[in-house]
């Protein structure tokens, strides 16, 4: 099994290295690709140094079985045919192909079988906020069809990449030292602030991030679920949080939803409010699961359930989900 990582120098690319090693993914060779600026750099994997090759339109992908790509939508679109021309399966972490009808959009806990039909040999990794959401929705959907979701996200700097994390850290230092705050990656200072905008606004006054949650949730779950999202950037380094309100066709009890969560793959319940136990970004970094707590009935809707969710955006929201897709392909002979 020969695996390539494209965009290895970024936050998700670095997490690919960790996840592949931690999960002992069955590969015989790992090849790393990056931009001309990254070419020649070395990264360690299982005690061995691997040199980054410059990504070019050539035959470097001959013999590669799986490509884990996280180099941005523009790069993925430009190099898609180069990645796949010798038969490799591309698991793409960008937004380039997510809503293409002939590209499956996959979260292994929800719709792994979608991997089996991939005409272009491309599988798309969903947006981080959507992955976290649908992992929690799947066990509820098994109990009763979900008709409507309202969700407010509280998104960490990690969602905007490694440079954004560095900027938040620098801003925090500047605030503490009384210095002028430098702003480059976000519309405003993020330290000691929250910004009610993630991505650009669209014609309907929702942002692209919010509309991704609408469209991607419907595609992944093959459902007419209506999703209304408000996405907010908060001054947390890593891990996204979501407040989720779910309306179902049948009225569900808290007890049956709790039981469904507790038996579902990829979910850990932390739900003991009497003892102040609930998921928080502070304790979820580098964890695989989606953490759920504050589970309760929606007092404004008899068919509503509401809960709180936290998940590592770089891990389950990106690198881990892609590696889990690769594991599905290998374990089920779907390459």
N, C-alpha and C positions, 0 to 999 in steps of 0.2 A: 504494500500500500504506500503510494508516493503522494505526499500532500504538499501543497504550496500555500503560503500565506502572502497575500498581496496587500501592501500597506502596513508592513510589520512595525514601523517606527511609531505609529499612532497609538492612542490609548487602547483601542480595541485590538489592534495588532499585537500589542504587548500582552494583552489578556489572552489572546489566542495561544500564545506560547505557554502561559501558565496553565490554562485549562487542558490543553493537549497533554502536558506532562502530568498534571495532577490526576487526570482520569485515565492515564496510561493508554491513550488512543493507539490502536494497533497500526502504526505506520513503520515502514522500513526506511524511509528517507523523508526529510523535511527540507523544502526549498523556500527561501525567503526572497521576496521581491519588494522593491521600493522605487522611489523617484531617483533621478540622477543625483540629487542632493544626498539621499540616503545610501546610495550604492557604495559598497565597500565597508560599510559599518558591520560590526560583528555582534551577534546576540547568542547567548548561551541557551542550549536546550539539552536536557539530560546530561549535563556535564561536558557537552561538546560545543565549541564555538562554530557558528555558521555565518558565513559572509553573505551580505545582502547583494543580490543581483539587480541591475537596473532593469526596470520593466520596459520591454521593447516589443515591437511587432516582429517577432521571429518565431523560431521553433523551440523556444525554451520550455514550453509547456507539453512537449511531446513526452509521453510516458507518465505524465502526472494524472492521478485518478481523481483527486478532489482539490478544488481551489477554494480557499477561504478568503474572500475579498472584502476589504474594508478600506478603500482608498478614495471614496467619494463617488457620487453618481456620474459625474462627467467621465472619470477614468473607467468606471465599469461599463458605461455605454460604448466608449471608444474601443476598449479591449475585449469585449464580450466574445467576439468571433475568434480572437487570438487565443483566449482561454480555452474555448471549447472545440477548436477545429481538429484536435487530435483525440477527442473523446472524453475529456475531463468533465466532471460535473462541477458547476460553479454554485457555491452557496454565497450569495451576495448580501452584504450588510447595508448597502446604500438604499436610497429611495428609487433607484433607476428603473426597476422592473416590477415593483410591488403590485401595481394595479394592472399590469399587462395580463390579458385574458389567458395567454398561453404560458404564463409563469406561475407556478404554485407559490402561495404565501403561507408559510408553515410555522406552527408552534407545536413541537412534538407531543406535548401533553393534550393538545386539542385536536389536531388534524394531521397526524403523521402520514396517513395514507395518501394525502395530496402529493407527496413526493413522487409517487409512482408514475404520475402522468406529467412529464416535463419535456415537451416537444423540442425545446431549445437547449436542453441540458442545463437550465438555470433554475435554481430555487432561491426565492427571495426570503430574507430574514425580515420580519416586520419591524415597525418602529418600536422603540423601547417601551413607550407608554402603553402601546397596544398589547405587546407581549404580556406585560404585567397584568393588564386588565383581563385578557381572555383566559389566562390560566385560572383566574378566580371565577370567571363566568361559566366555564365549562361544567363544573359540578352542579351549579344551579340550573343550567339549561337541561341537564339530565332529569331534574325533578319536575320542572315545568318550563315551558317556552318563555323566554325573556322577550318582552315587548318593547321595553324602554330602559335606557340608562342615562343618568346624569352623573358626570364625573368631574371633579376638580383635581387637577394634578399640582404637585409641589415638587418641581424638578430641580435636581442638583446641577451644579456647574459642569459636572462630568458629561452631561448630555451634549454639551457644546464642544467637547474634545479636551485634549491635554492642555492646550494653550489657555483655554478658558479656566481650567482648574488652577493653572499657574497664576492667571490674572486675579482670581478671587483671593488666592493666598497672598499675593502682593498687595492687593487692596486692603486686606485685613491688617497687614503690617503697617501700611500707610496710615490707616485710620488710627491705630493704636499710638503711632508716633506723631500724630498731628500733622502729617504731610498731605500735600495735594494728592488726590486720588487719580490714578491713571485709568482711563476707560478706553478699551479697544474692541473687545470681543462682544460686549453687550451694548444695548441702547443706552443704558445708564449704569451708574455705579451699582454693583450687586452687593458688596459688603454693607451690612447694616441696612439692607433694603430688600424689597421684593419687587419683581417686575412682572406685571400681568400680560406678558407677551412672550411666547416662544415661537420663533419663526415669523414670517411676514404675514400681514393681513391679506385676506382675500376679499372678493367683491361682496360677500355676505356678512362681513365684519367679524367672521371667525378667522383664526390664523390657520396656516397650512398644517401646523402640528395638530390643531383641534380637528380639522377635517380629515387628517390621516386616521385619527382614532375612529371617526365615523365610517369611512369607507373600508379601512382594513379590518375592522371588527366584523363587518358584514361579510367580507370575502372569506376570512378565516373560518367563521362559524357557519358559512353558507346559510345566512339568515337575514330576515328583514328587520333585525333589531335596530331601533332608532337610538342614536347616541348623540347627546349634547355635552360637549366638553368645554371647560375653561382651563387653559394651561398656564401655569405660573412658574417663573424661575425664582428660586429661593437661594439664600447664601449658605448652602450646604455643599460640601466638596463632592460627595458621592452618595448615591442611592436616591431614587425617586419615591415619592409618596403619592397616594391617591385616596381621595374620599369618594366613595362610590355609592350611588343610590340605584337599586335595581327593582324594576316592576315586572312581575310575572303574570301569566294568564291565570294560574291557580294561586290562591293565597297559601303561602308557605309559612311554616312555623320556624322560629329561630332554632329549635332543637334539630329539625331535619336538615336545615342548611348547615348547621354546625357539624353534624355527622357526615354530611357530604364533603365538606371541606377537610375534615380530619382523615378521610379515607382517600382523598384525591392525590395523585402524584404531583410533586413539585410545590406543595403547599405546606406551610407550618403555621399552626395556630398559636398565637400569643394573645390570650383573651381572658384576662382576669382583672377587670377594672377596679374591683374592690381593693386590690393590692397594688394598684397602679402599674399593672403589667399589660403592655400593648406594644406593637411594633414601632420602632423608631430608626431613622437612618443611622444613628450613632452606633447601633449594635448589628447592623445588617451588612456591613461592608464585606465583600469577598465571599458572601454566602450564596449558595445556589438557589435556594427556594424563594418563592413569593410568600411573604409573611402577612398574615391577616389577623385583625383584632377589632375591638369596638363593634362586634356584631350585634345588631339589634333590629327590632321592627321599625319601620318608618312610621312615625306617629301621624304623618300627614297623608298616608296612603295605605289602606288595609292590604293591598297586594304588593307592598313595598318592603324591601330588606335593605339595610344600609350597613356599611362596614368600612374599615380603614385598611389600607394595604401599603406595604413597603417592599422594595426590591432593588437589588444592585443593578443599576442601569448598564454598567459596563459588562457585567457578568451575565445574568439571565437576560437582561435587556439587549444583549448584543453577542458577545463571544461564546458564552455557554450555549445559548440557543442554537447557534450555528453548528457548534461541535456536536450537540445532541442530534441535530439533523443528520450530520455525517455518520454518527453512530447508528442511527436508524438505517441508513443506506447500507452500511457494512453488515450489521447484524441480520438484516433481512434480505441480503443478496440482491440489492436494488441498484447496484452500480452498473 
